[in-house]
Amino acid sequence: MSIDREEDAAIQRVTEQLTISFLDRHTPAEVEAAVAEVRSSFNDVPIRTHIPVLVDRKACRILAGG
């Protein structure tokens, strides 16, 4: 599996988990938008290893309102 595919799969898992975690406060579309926005902020980062973790943390803060 290539790095891009691994990252895509990890981001998909992050999105699914955040959707479940914030189901009472945000629609799945809102979660997807937050994840996409955060992920795009890392587009220029050459080393991608920890991007899914960073996306998870930052999107979680956004969705939590802080």
N, C-alpha and C positions, 0 to 999 in steps of 0.2 A: 504494500500500500504506500503510495507516495505521501510526502509531507502534506501537500495541499489537501488530499483526500482525508488524511488523518485529522488535520485541523478542521476541515468541514464536518467530519463526523463528531468531533469533540464539541464543536460549536452547536451542532444539532442537539446533542445531549444536554448542553448547558441551557439551550432554549427550552427544551422539554421540561427540565427540572425547574427552571424559573417560572414557567407557565403554571406548573403545579403549585409551586410555593406562593405565587401571587394571584392565584385564581380568584380569591375573594376581593382583590383590589384592582386587577388589570385584566383586560381581555387578552387572549392569545396574540392578537394583532399588535397590541401595545407592547407586549413582551418582545415579540419579534422585531419591532421597530427599535426598541431600546438596544437589543443585542446587535442589530445591524449598525446602528449609529456608533456604538462603542467599538465594534470590530473595525469599522471604517477608520476610526481614529488611529488604528495601529497599522494602516496600509503601508506606511513607509518604513516599518521596522523590519530590518533584514533577518534577524534571528527570531523565528516563529515559535520556538519550543513552548513558551509559557503563555502565549496569546490566549488560549481558551480560559486559563485560570484568571488572567487579568480581565478578560471580557466578563467572566462570571462575576467577579468582585465588583467591577465598576457598574455593570448593568443592575446588579442587586442593589447597590446604593441608590442609583437613579430611581429604580422602581419603589424602593422603600421611602423615597422622598427626601433623601439626604445626600 
